[in-house]
Amino acid sequence: MATIREKRPGYWEVREFVGRDANGRALQVSRSVRARKKDALAVAAELRVHPTSRDEATVTVPEMRAM
């Protein structure tokens, strides 16, 4: 399920859970959208219908936080 959050007015982050890595850590992809909330919801719906494969998400959430 994709989630959205408004980072600041007019800037949205859309995140989608894509699975777990070999160690059981959550993998997710993130898309930034500079538009209206309606456009961010459309991106979220697209990620639900056509999720990015787990193999394409090569960075884990903890690794991303460390960057």
Residue pairs with C-beta under 8 A, 6 or more apart in sequence:
1 16
1 17
1 48
2 14
2 15
2 16
2 43
2 44
2 45
2 47
2 48
3 14
3 15
3 16
3 44
4 12
4 13
4 14
4 15
4 37
4 40
4 41
4 44
5 12
5 13
5 15
6 12
6 37
7 13
7 32
10 34
10 35
10 36
11 32
11 33
11 34
12 32
12 33
12 34
12 35
12 37
12 39
12 40
12 43
13 30
13 31
13 32
13 33
14 30
14 31
14 32
14 33
14 40
14 43
14 44
14 47
15 28
15 29
15 30
15 31
16 28
16 29
16 44
16 47
16 48
16 51
16 52
17 26
17 27
17 28
18 27
18 28
18 29
18 51
18 52
18 53
18 54
18 56
18 57
19 27
19 54
19 57
20 26
20 27
20 54
21 27
21 60
23 60
25 60
25 61
25 62
26 60
26 61
27 54
27 57
27 59
27 60
27 61
28 57
28 61
29 47
29 52
29 56
29 57
31 43
31 47
33 39
33 40
33 43
